[in-house]
Amino acid sequence: MQQRRYVPATVVDHIQPHRSNPVLMWDESNWQALCKPCHDKKTWTEDKNPEYYY
């Protein structure tokens, strides 16, 4: 989610949800820094729509 404002990143997010897949969980290329509100919104959307694509 891009809001064109800068806030400190406080959470490491998985770009592609790992869903208990250890390969995705620990793959550093699957990590991105997000602020907590953006992370929570993204995770909520993914959990509500398991077939969510980017």
All heavy atoms as TSV, in Angstrom:
chain	resi	resn	atom	element	x	y	z
A	1	MET	N	N	0.851	-1.171	0.000
A	1	MET	CA	C	0.000	0.000	0.000
A	1	MET	C	C	0.897	1.234	0.000
A	1	MET	O	O	1.754	1.374	0.846
A	1	MET	CB	C	-0.886	-0.035	1.249
A	1	MET	CG	C	-1.698	1.205	1.432
A	1	MET	SD	S	-2.898	1.079	2.750
A	1	MET	CE	C	-1.920	0.638	4.145
A	2	GLN	N	N	0.711	2.084	-0.930
A	2	GLN	CA	C	1.549	3.265	-1.030
A	2	GLN	C	C	0.713	4.499	-0.717
A	2	GLN	O	O	-0.284	4.772	-1.375
A	2	GLN	CB	C	2.140	3.370	-2.424
A	2	GLN	CG	C	3.130	4.489	-2.550
A	2	GLN	CD	C	3.717	4.513	-3.951
A	2	GLN	OE1	O	3.121	4.062	-4.902
A	2	GLN	NE2	N	4.893	5.068	-4.054
A	3	GLN	N	N	1.120	5.224	0.321
A	3	GLN	CA	C	0.391	6.421	0.717
A	3	GLN	C	C	1.217	7.682	0.513
A	3	GLN	O	O	0.812	8.755	0.905
A	3	GLN	CB	C	-0.050	6.306	2.171
A	3	GLN	CG	C	-1.029	5.180	2.389
A	3	GLN	CD	C	-1.474	5.097	3.823
A	3	GLN	OE1	O	-0.951	5.756	4.705
A	3	GLN	NE2	N	-2.459	4.266	4.062
A	4	ARG	N	N	2.399	7.541	-0.063
A	4	ARG	CA	C	3.287	8.669	-0.333
A	4	ARG	C	C	3.630	9.473	0.916
A	4	ARG	O	O	3.641	10.682	0.919
A	4	ARG	CB	C	2.702	9.563	-1.413
A	4	ARG	CG	C	2.528	8.840	-2.717
A	4	ARG	CD	C	2.230	9.805	-3.837
A	4	ARG	NE	N	1.881	9.106	-5.035
A	4	ARG	CZ	C	2.746	8.559	-5.887
A	4	ARG	NH1	N	4.024	8.627	-5.646
A	4	ARG	NH2	N	2.331	7.946	-6.964
A	5	ARG	N	N	3.879	8.769	1.993
A	5	ARG	CA	C	4.380	9.407	3.202
A	5	ARG	C	C	5.383	8.461	3.838
A	5	ARG	O	O	5.335	7.257	3.606
A	5	ARG	CB	C	3.254	9.748	4.182
A	5	ARG	CG	C	2.483	8.579	4.675
A	5	ARG	CD	C	1.259	9.033	5.463
A	5	ARG	NE	N	0.498	7.879	5.848
A	5	ARG	CZ	C	0.397	7.423	7.082
A	5	ARG	NH1	N	0.995	8.037	8.076
A	5	ARG	NH2	N	-0.310	6.365	7.348
A	6	TYR	N	N	6.279	9.022	4.585
A	6	TYR	CA	C	7.341	8.221	5.181
A	6	TYR	C	C	7.106	8.079	6.672
A	6	TYR	O	O	6.919	9.062	7.381
A	6	TYR	CB	C	8.702	8.873	4.935
A	6	TYR	CG	C	9.062	8.889	3.473
A	6	TYR	CD1	C	8.859	10.016	2.698
A	6	TYR	CD2	C	9.595	7.757	2.864
A	6	TYR	CE1	C	9.179	10.033	1.357
A	6	TYR	CE2	C	9.914	7.755	1.526
A	6	TYR	CZ	C	9.714	8.895	0.776
A	6	TYR	OH	O	10.025	8.900	-0.546
A	7	VAL	N	N	7.083	6.840	7.117
A	7	VAL	CA	C	6.998	6.519	8.538
A	7	VAL	C	C	8.007	5.408	8.795
A	7	VAL	O	O	8.365	4.657	7.875
A	7	VAL	CB	C	5.581	6.069	8.958
A	7	VAL	CG1	C	4.571	7.183	8.772
A	7	VAL	CG2	C	5.146	4.850	8.196
A	8	PRO	N	N	8.476	5.291	10.021
A	8	PRO	CA	C	9.457	4.239	10.305
A	8	PRO	C	C	8.862	2.840	10.114
A	8	PRO	O	O	7.723	2.580	10.505
A	8	PRO	CB	C	9.824	4.460	11.778
A	8	PRO	CG	C	9.360	5.830	12.108
A	8	PRO	CD	C	8.227	6.139	11.184
A	9	ALA	N	N	9.620	1.979	9.503
A	9	ALA	CA	C	9.227	0.578	9.396
A	9	ALA	C	C	9.488	-0.081	10.739
A	9	ALA	O	O	10.546	0.105	11.337
A	9	ALA	CB	C	10.022	-0.111	8.298
A	10	THR	N	N	8.527	-0.842	11.205
A	10	THR	CA	C	8.656	-1.470	12.516
A	10	THR	C	C	8.438	-2.984	12.465
A	10	THR	O	O	8.590	-3.655	13.478
A	10	THR	CB	C	7.644	-0.859	13.504
A	10	THR	OG1	O	6.335	-0.971	12.947
A	10	THR	CG2	C	7.960	0.605	13.771
A	11	VAL	N	N	8.067	-3.492	11.289
A	11	VAL	CA	C	7.727	-4.912	11.156
A	11	VAL	C	C	8.420	-5.469	9.910
A	11	VAL	O	O	8.495	-4.794	8.887
A	11	VAL	CB	C	6.194	-5.083	11.005
A	11	VAL	CG1	C	5.819	-6.527	10.800
A	11	VAL	CG2	C	5.467	-4.505	12.204
A	12	VAL	N	N	8.899	-6.703	10.006
A	12	VAL	CA	C	9.397	-7.407	8.830
A	12	VAL	C	C	8.233	-8.255	8.319
A	12	VAL	O	O	7.711	-9.114	9.027
A	12	VAL	CB	C	10.616	-8.298	9.152
A	12	VAL	CG1	C	11.021	-9.111	7.933
A	12	VAL	CG2	C	11.768	-7.445	9.640
A	13	ASP	N	N	7.830	-7.989	7.093
A	13	ASP	CA	C	6.689	-8.658	6.474
A	13	ASP	C	C	7.173	-9.662	5.451
A	13	ASP	O	O	8.228	-9.482	4.846
A	13	ASP	CB	C	5.816	-7.590	5.789
A	13	ASP	CG	C	4.668	-8.194	5.029
A	13	ASP	OD1	O	3.797	-8.794	5.681
A	13	ASP	OD2	O	4.641	-8.072	3.792
A	14	HIS	N	N	6.404	-10.714	5.261
A	14	HIS	CA	C	6.672	-11.670	4.183
A	14	HIS	C	C	5.896	-11.206	2.963
A	14	HIS	O	O	4.668	-11.099	3.008
A	14	HIS	CB	C	6.245	-13.078	4.598
A	14	HIS	CG	C	7.067	-13.620	5.717
A	14	HIS	ND1	N	6.742	-13.440	7.034
A	14	HIS	CD2	C	8.231	-14.316	5.692
A	14	HIS	CE1	C	7.659	-14.008	7.784
A	14	HIS	NE2	N	8.574	-14.543	6.998
A	15	ILE	N	N	6.585	-10.924	1.889
A	15	ILE	CA	C	5.956	-10.451	0.658
A	15	ILE	C	C	4.937	-11.484	0.192
A	15	ILE	O	O	3.783	-11.171	-0.061
A	15	ILE	CB	C	7.018	-10.172	-0.425
A	15	ILE	CG1	C	7.981	-9.088	0.066
A	15	ILE	CG2	C	6.354	-9.806	-1.742
A	15	ILE	CD1	C	9.253	-8.974	-0.752
A	16	GLN	N	N	5.380	-12.720	0.060
A	16	GLN	CA	C	4.478	-13.829	-0.236
A	16	GLN	C	C	4.234	-14.535	1.092
A	16	GLN	O	O	5.186	-14.961	1.747
A	16	GLN	CB	C	5.111	-14.778	-1.243
A	16	GLN	CG	C	4.228	-15.937	-1.615
A	16	GLN	CD	C	4.883	-16.852	-2.637
A	16	GLN	OE1	O	5.947	-16.553	-3.169
A	16	GLN	NE2	N	4.254	-17.968	-2.901
A	17	PRO	N	N	2.978	-14.670	1.526
A	17	PRO	CA	C	2.713	-15.311	2.824
A	17	PRO	C	C	3.366	-16.692	2.919
A	17	PRO	O	O	3.279	-17.482	1.979
A	17	PRO	CB	C	1.185	-15.428	2.859
A	17	PRO	CG	C	0.687	-14.422	1.893
A	17	PRO	CD	C	1.739	-14.310	0.833
A	18	HIS	N	N	4.020	-16.948	4.032
A	18	HIS	CA	C	4.728	-18.217	4.173
A	18	HIS	C	C	3.800	-19.364	4.531
A	18	HIS	O	O	4.082	-20.511	4.222
A	18	HIS	CB	C	5.864	-18.104	5.200
A	18	HIS	CG	C	5.419	-17.765	6.568
A	18	HIS	ND1	N	4.910	-18.697	7.434
A	18	HIS	CD2	C	5.404	-16.585	7.215
A	18	HIS	CE1	C	4.610	-18.112	8.578
A	18	HIS	NE2	N	4.886	-16.823	8.466
A	19	ARG	N	N	2.696	-19.097	5.186
A	19	ARG	CA	C	1.708	-20.131	5.551
A	19	ARG	C	C	2.396	-21.401	6.065
A	19	ARG	O	O	2.137	-22.511	5.595
A	19	ARG	CB	C	0.789	-20.448	4.392
A	19	ARG	CG	C	0.124	-19.212	3.790
A	19	ARG	CD	C	-1.342	-19.386	3.604
A	19	ARG	NE	N	-1.946	-18.306	2.849
A	19	ARG	CZ	C	-2.410	-17.176	3.389
A	19	ARG	NH1	N	-2.337	-16.972	4.673
A	19	ARG	NH2	N	-2.958	-16.248	2.624
A	20	SER	N	N	3.307	-21.210	7.007
A	20	SER	CA	C	4.070	-22.284	7.671
A	20	SER	C	C	5.075	-22.990	6.762
A	20	SER	O	O	5.595	-24.040	7.107
A	20	SER	CB	C	3.136	-23.308	8.307
A	20	SER	OG	O	2.327	-22.673	9.265
A	21	ASN	N	N	5.360	-22.415	5.595
A	21	ASN	CA	C	6.383	-22.967	4.708
A	21	ASN	C	C	7.732	-22.412	5.161
A	21	ASN	O	O	8.000	-21.228	5.002
A	21	ASN	CB	C	6.081	-22.556	3.269
A	21	ASN	CG	C	7.131	-23.031	2.278
A	21	ASN	OD1	O	8.279	-23.256	2.624
A	21	ASN	ND2	N	6.716	-23.159	1.041
A	22	PRO	N	N	8.595	-23.261	5.729
A	22	PRO	CA	C	9.865	-22.750	6.258
A	22	PRO	C	C	10.769	-22.134	5.204
A	22	PRO	O	O	11.554	-21.241	5.508
A	22	PRO	CB	C	10.518	-23.971	6.916
A	22	PRO	CG	C	9.809	-25.157	6.357
A	22	PRO	CD	C	8.444	-24.703	5.919
A	23	VAL	N	N	10.669	-22.587	3.961
A	23	VAL	CA	C	11.497	-22.015	2.895
A	23	VAL	C	C	11.108	-20.551	2.680
A	23	VAL	O	O	11.960	-19.661	2.644
A	23	VAL	CB	C	11.375	-22.830	1.594
A	23	VAL	CG1	C	12.099	-22.148	0.459
A	23	VAL	CG2	C	11.905	-24.244	1.802
A	24	LEU	N	N	9.807	-20.279	2.551
A	24	LEU	CA	C	9.350	-18.896	2.379
A	24	LEU	C	C	9.581	-18.069	3.639
A	24	LEU	O	O	9.878	-16.885	3.563
A	24	LEU	CB	C	7.857	-18.858	2.012
A	24	LEU	CG	C	7.496	-19.229	0.597
A	24	LEU	CD1	C	5.983	-19.235	0.418
A	24	LEU	CD2	C	8.133	-18.268	-0.391
A	25	MET	N	N	9.419	-18.702	4.795
A	25	MET	CA	C	9.565	-17.964	6.050
A	25	MET	C	C	10.970	-17.380	6.209
A	25	MET	O	O	11.127	-16.242	6.640
A	25	MET	CB	C	9.244	-18.856	7.244
A	25	MET	CG	C	9.425	-18.156	8.581
A	25	MET	SD	S	9.044	-19.221	9.959
A	25	MET	CE	C	7.307	-18.954	10.054
A	26	TRP	N	N	11.976	-18.145	5.853
A	26	TRP	CA	C	13.359	-17.722	6.091
A	26	TRP	C	C	14.069	-17.188	4.853
A	26	TRP	O	O	15.247	-16.842	4.916
A	26	TRP	CB	C	14.151	-18.864	6.713
A	26	TRP	CG	C	13.564	-19.222	8.046
A	26	TRP	CD1	C	12.889	-20.362	8.364
A	26	TRP	CD2	C	13.550	-18.409	9.221
A	26	TRP	NE1	N	12.461	-20.312	9.670
A	26	TRP	CE2	C	12.854	-19.119	10.223
A	26	TRP	CE3	C	14.054	-17.146	9.533
A	26	TRP	CZ2	C	12.659	-18.616	11.495
A	26	TRP	CZ3	C	13.847	-16.642	10.804
A	26	TRP	CH2	C	13.162	-17.374	11.766
A	27	ASP	N	N	13.367	-17.099	3.730
A	27	ASP	CA	C	13.956	-16.556	2.505
A	27	ASP	C	C	13.996	-15.026	2.604
A	27	ASP	O	O	12.965	-14.360	2.525
A	27	ASP	CB	C	13.119	-16.992	1.308
A	27	ASP	CG	C	13.650	-16.468	-0.011
A	27	ASP	OD1	O	14.690	-15.770	-0.020
A	27	ASP	OD2	O	13.009	-16.746	-1.042
A	28	GLU	N	N	15.176	-14.473	2.783
A	28	GLU	CA	C	15.312	-13.020	2.974
A	28	GLU	C	C	14.825	-12.215	1.774
A	28	GLU	O	O	14.440	-11.056	1.927
A	28	GLU	CB	C	16.765	-12.668	3.313
A	28	GLU	CG	C	17.172	-13.195	4.676
A	28	GLU	CD	C	18.593	-12.800	5.052
A	28	GLU	OE1	O	19.078	-11.751	4.590
A	28	GLU	OE2	O	19.211	-13.556	5.816
A	29	SER	N	N	14.804	-12.806	0.586
A	29	SER	CA	C	14.278	-12.071	-0.569
A	29	SER	C	C	12.750	-11.974	-0.510
A	29	SER	O	O	12.147	-11.260	-1.311
A	29	SER	CB	C	14.719	-12.734	-1.882
A	29	SER	OG	O	14.096	-13.993	-2.039
A	30	ASN	N	N	12.128	-12.671	0.430
A	30	ASN	CA	C	10.685	-12.621	0.639
A	30	ASN	C	C	10.324	-11.681	1.794
A	30	ASN	O	O	9.187	-11.672	2.246
A	30	ASN	CB	C	10.143	-14.043	0.910
A	30	ASN	CG	C	8.644	-14.106	0.882
A	30	ASN	OD1	O	7.985	-13.443	0.090
A	30	ASN	ND2	N	8.074	-14.894	1.777
A	31	TRP	N	N	11.259	-10.925	2.275
A	31	TRP	CA	C	11.029	-10.012	3.392
A	31	TRP	C	C	10.957	-8.568	2.900
A	31	TRP	O	O	11.641	-8.190	1.948
A	31	TRP	CB	C	12.148	-10.093	4.417
A	31	TRP	CG	C	12.310	-11.409	5.103
A	31	TRP	CD1	C	11.463	-12.490	5.059
A	31	TRP	CD2	C	13.395	-11.806	5.926
A	31	TRP	NE1	N	11.967	-13.524	5.803
A	31	TRP	CE2	C	13.150	-13.132	6.359
A	31	TRP	CE3	C	14.550	-11.178	6.343
A	31	TRP	CZ2	C	14.016	-13.825	7.193
A	31	TRP	CZ3	C	15.416	-11.866	7.179
A	31	TRP	CH2	C	15.149	-13.171	7.598
A	32	GLN	N	N	10.126	-7.775	3.569
A	32	GLN	CA	C	10.090	-6.335	3.322
A	32	GLN	C	C	9.760	-5.646	4.639
A	32	GLN	O	O	9.083	-6.208	5.495
A	32	GLN	CB	C	9.062	-5.976	2.255
A	32	GLN	CG	C	7.625	-6.233	2.634
A	32	GLN	CD	C	6.659	-5.874	1.524
A	32	GLN	OE1	O	7.007	-5.174	0.588
A	32	GLN	NE2	N	5.431	-6.356	1.629
A	33	ALA	N	N	10.259	-4.449	4.782
A	33	ALA	CA	C	9.987	-3.663	5.985
A	33	ALA	C	C	8.710	-2.854	5.782
A	33	ALA	O	O	8.541	-2.210	4.744
A	33	ALA	CB	C	11.159	-2.730	6.266
A	34	LEU	N	N	7.806	-2.928	6.758
A	34	LEU	CA	C	6.563	-2.158	6.711
A	34	LEU	C	C	6.303	-1.530	8.072
A	34	LEU	O	O	6.789	-2.014	9.094
A	34	LEU	CB	C	5.364	-3.061	6.381
A	34	LEU	CG	C	5.283	-3.701	5.017
A	34	LEU	CD1	C	4.054	-4.599	4.928
A	34	LEU	CD2	C	5.219	-2.644	3.927
A	35	CYS	N	N	5.512	-0.472	8.083
A	35	CYS	CA	C	5.027	0.048	9.356
A	35	CYS	C	C	3.929	-0.903	9.840
A	35	CYS	O	O	3.335	-1.649	9.053
A	35	CYS	CB	C	4.505	1.479	9.220
A	35	CYS	SG	S	3.022	1.646	8.218
A	36	LYS	N	N	3.660	-0.894	11.114
A	36	LYS	CA	C	2.678	-1.821	11.702
A	36	LYS	C	C	1.290	-1.678	11.081
A	36	LYS	O	O	0.670	-2.695	10.730
A	36	LYS	CB	C	2.634	-1.615	13.218
A	36	LYS	CG	C	1.626	-2.477	13.937
A	36	LYS	CD	C	2.223	-3.789	14.348
A	36	LYS	CE	C	1.331	-4.501	15.366
A	36	LYS	NZ	N	0.469	-5.494	14.757
A	37	PRO	N	N	0.750	-0.460	10.893
A	37	PRO	CA	C	-0.589	-0.364	10.294
A	37	PRO	C	C	-0.659	-0.956	8.875
A	37	PRO	O	O	-1.628	-1.630	8.532
A	37	PRO	CB	C	-0.875	1.138	10.279
A	37	PRO	CG	C	-0.040	1.694	11.373
A	37	PRO	CD	C	1.211	0.857	11.376
A	38	CYS	N	N	0.373	-0.720	8.067
A	38	CYS	CA	C	0.377	-1.281	6.712
A	38	CYS	C	C	0.495	-2.805	6.751
A	38	CYS	O	O	-0.168	-3.515	5.997
A	38	CYS	CB	C	1.496	-0.688	5.873
A	38	CYS	SG	S	1.198	1.038	5.431
A	39	HIS	N	N	1.341	-3.303	7.638
A	39	HIS	CA	C	1.485	-4.755	7.787
A	39	HIS	C	C	0.165	-5.389	8.208
A	39	HIS	O	O	-0.264	-6.404	7.650
A	39	HIS	CB	C	2.575	-5.076	8.812
A	39	HIS	CG	C	2.666	-6.535	9.110
A	39	HIS	ND1	N	1.982	-7.121	10.146
A	39	HIS	CD2	C	3.352	-7.531	8.488
A	39	HIS	CE1	C	2.238	-8.416	10.155
A	39	HIS	NE2	N	3.065	-8.685	9.152
A	40	ASP	N	N	-0.505	-4.795	9.188
A	40	ASP	CA	C	-1.761	-5.360	9.669
A	40	ASP	C	C	-2.830	-5.358	8.584
A	40	ASP	O	O	-3.567	-6.330	8.435
A	40	ASP	CB	C	-2.250	-4.601	10.903
A	40	ASP	CG	C	-1.366	-4.840	12.112
A	40	ASP	OD1	O	-0.490	-5.724	12.063
A	40	ASP	OD2	O	-1.560	-4.133	13.119
A	41	LYS	N	N	-2.897	-4.292	7.810
A	41	LYS	CA	C	-3.887	-4.222	6.726
A	41	LYS	C	C	-3.580	-5.273	5.662
A	41	LYS	O	O	-4.474	-5.964	5.172
A	41	LYS	CB	C	-3.916	-2.831	6.112
A	41	LYS	CG	C	-4.980	-2.691	5.053
A	41	LYS	CD	C	-5.153	-1.276	4.585
A	41	LYS	CE	C	-6.301	-1.208	3.583
A	41	LYS	NZ	N	-6.589	0.141	3.147
A	42	LYS	N	N	-2.314	-5.398	5.286
A	42	LYS	CA	C	-1.913	-6.382	4.280
A	42	LYS	C	C	-2.218	-7.792	4.770
A	42	LYS	O	O	-2.792	-8.603	4.043
A	42	LYS	CB	C	-0.423	-6.237	3.968
A	42	LYS	CG	C	0.097	-7.252	2.972
A	42	LYS	CD	C	1.584	-7.031	2.712
A	42	LYS	CE	C	2.173	-8.087	1.822
A	42	LYS	NZ	N	2.437	-9.343	2.517
A	43	THR	N	N	-1.862	-8.106	6.010
A	43	THR	CA	C	-2.098	-9.436	6.566
A	43	THR	C	C	-3.584	-9.727	6.659
A	43	THR	O	O	-4.031	-10.828	6.317
A	43	THR	CB	C	-1.422	-9.564	7.945
A	43	THR	OG1	O	-0.025	-9.337	7.786
A	43	THR	CG2	C	-1.653	-10.944	8.547
A	44	TRP	N	N	-4.378	-8.742	7.090
A	44	TRP	CA	C	-5.823	-8.930	7.177
A	44	TRP	C	C	-6.395	-9.255	5.802
A	44	TRP	O	O	-7.222	-10.157	5.650
A	44	TRP	CB	C	-6.475	-7.671	7.755
A	44	TRP	CG	C	-7.952	-7.785	7.900
A	44	TRP	CD1	C	-8.632	-8.326	8.946
A	44	TRP	CD2	C	-8.946	-7.360	6.950
A	44	TRP	NE1	N	-9.982	-8.264	8.702
A	44	TRP	CE2	C	-10.201	-7.682	7.490
A	44	TRP	CE3	C	-8.875	-6.748	5.702
A	44	TRP	CZ2	C	-11.381	-7.394	6.821
A	44	TRP	CZ3	C	-10.063	-6.469	5.038
A	44	TRP	CH2	C	-11.293	-6.794	5.595
A	45	THR	N	N	-5.949	-8.536	4.781
A	45	THR	CA	C	-6.427	-8.769	3.418
A	45	THR	C	C	-6.041	-10.171	2.951
A	45	THR	O	O	-6.855	-10.889	2.360
A	45	THR	CB	C	-5.845	-7.721	2.454
A	45	THR	OG1	O	-6.256	-6.426	2.902
A	45	THR	CG2	C	-6.316	-7.945	1.031
A	46	GLU	N	N	-4.819	-10.586	3.227
A	46	GLU	CA	C	-4.365	-11.919	2.826
A	46	GLU	C	C	-5.143	-13.007	3.553
A	46	GLU	O	O	-5.516	-14.018	2.951
A	46	GLU	CB	C	-2.871	-12.080	3.113
A	46	GLU	CG	C	-2.004	-11.235	2.236
A	46	GLU	CD	C	-0.573	-11.143	2.724
A	46	GLU	OE1	O	-0.280	-11.520	3.880
A	46	GLU	OE2	O	0.259	-10.679	1.936
A	47	ASP	N	N	-5.389	-12.810	4.831
A	47	ASP	CA	C	-6.108	-13.817	5.611
A	47	ASP	C	C	-7.572	-13.911	5.192
A	47	ASP	O	O	-8.156	-14.990	5.186
A	47	ASP	CB	C	-6.011	-13.519	7.103
A	47	ASP	CG	C	-4.618	-13.748	7.657
A	47	ASP	OD1	O	-3.780	-14.357	6.952
A	47	ASP	OD2	O	-4.359	-13.321	8.796
A	48	LYS	N	N	-8.151	-12.774	4.834
A	48	LYS	CA	C	-9.551	-12.754	4.400
A	48	LYS	C	C	-9.694	-13.341	3.001
A	48	LYS	O	O	-10.718	-13.928	2.666
A	48	LYS	CB	C	-10.073	-11.320	4.419
A	48	LYS	CG	C	-11.534	-11.210	4.093
A	48	LYS	CD	C	-12.017	-9.782	4.199
A	48	LYS	CE	C	-13.483	-9.710	3.789
A	48	LYS	NZ	N	-13.935	-8.356	3.615
A	49	ASN	N	N	-8.681	-13.171	2.158
A	49	ASN	CA	C	-8.689	-13.640	0.769
A	49	ASN	C	C	-7.477	-14.526	0.534
A	49	ASN	O	O	-6.464	-14.058	0.024
A	49	ASN	CB	C	-8.648	-12.447	-0.195
A	49	ASN	CG	C	-9.774	-11.480	0.056
A	49	ASN	OD1	O	-10.927	-11.805	-0.145
A	49	ASN	ND2	N	-9.443	-10.283	0.516
A	50	PRO	N	N	-7.562	-15.802	0.884
A	50	PRO	CA	C	-6.371	-16.672	0.769
A	50	PRO	C	C	-5.766	-16.743	-0.628
A	50	PRO	O	O	-4.608	-17.082	-0.767
A	50	PRO	CB	C	-6.898	-18.037	1.189
A	50	PRO	CG	C	-8.118	-17.767	1.994
A	50	PRO	CD	C	-8.697	-16.495	1.446
A	51	GLU	N	N	-6.512	-16.386	-1.654
A	51	GLU	CA	C	-5.982	-16.404	-3.019
A	51	GLU	C	C	-5.540	-15.019	-3.464
A	51	GLU	O	O	-5.535	-14.708	-4.637
A	51	GLU	CB	C	-7.038	-16.951	-3.981
A	51	GLU	CG	C	-7.412	-18.390	-3.710
A	51	GLU	CD	C	-6.241	-19.341	-3.829
A	51	GLU	OE1	O	-5.459	-19.208	-4.777
A	51	GLU	OE2	O	-6.104	-20.224	-2.959
A	52	TYR	N	N	-5.164	-14.168	-2.522
A	52	TYR	CA	C	-4.737	-12.796	-2.796
A	52	TYR	C	C	-3.446	-12.813	-3.617
A	52	TYR	O	O	-2.501	-13.524	-3.288
A	52	TYR	CB	C	-4.508	-12.074	-1.470
A	52	TYR	CG	C	-4.145	-10.635	-1.571
A	52	TYR	CD1	C	-5.111	-9.661	-1.766
A	52	TYR	CD2	C	-2.818	-10.224	-1.455
A	52	TYR	CE1	C	-4.791	-8.325	-1.833
A	52	TYR	CE2	C	-2.485	-8.887	-1.539
A	52	TYR	CZ	C	-3.477	-7.952	-1.718
A	52	TYR	OH	O	-3.147	-6.636	-1.793
A	53	TYR	N	N	-3.419	-12.038	-4.709
A	53	TYR	CA	C	-2.220	-11.949	-5.555
A	53	TYR	C	C	-1.723	-10.514	-5.566
A	53	TYR	O	O	-2.494	-9.577	-5.415
A	53	TYR	CB	C	-2.528	-12.405	-6.983
A	53	TYR	CG	C	-2.909	-13.854	-7.030
A	53	TYR	CD1	C	-4.237	-14.247	-7.136
A	53	TYR	CD2	C	-1.942	-14.848	-6.937
A	53	TYR	CE1	C	-4.587	-15.580	-7.164
A	53	TYR	CE2	C	-2.284	-16.184	-6.966
A	53	TYR	CZ	C	-3.607	-16.552	-7.079
A	53	TYR	OH	O	-3.952	-17.872	-7.099
A	54	TYR	N	N	-0.428	-10.323	-5.834
A	54	TYR	CA	C	0.190	-9.005	-5.805
A	54	TYR	C	C	0.348	-8.478	-7.206
A	54	TYR	O	O	0.784	-9.116	-8.085
A	54	TYR	CB	C	1.561	-9.063	-5.116
A	54	TYR	CG	C	1.435	-9.657	-3.747
A	54	TYR	CD1	C	1.666	-10.989	-3.523
A	54	TYR	CD2	C	1.021	-8.866	-2.691
A	54	TYR	CE1	C	1.511	-11.532	-2.283
A	54	TYR	CE2	C	0.863	-9.402	-1.450
A	54	TYR	CZ	C	1.103	-10.731	-1.243
A	54	TYR	OH	O	0.942	-11.270	-0.005
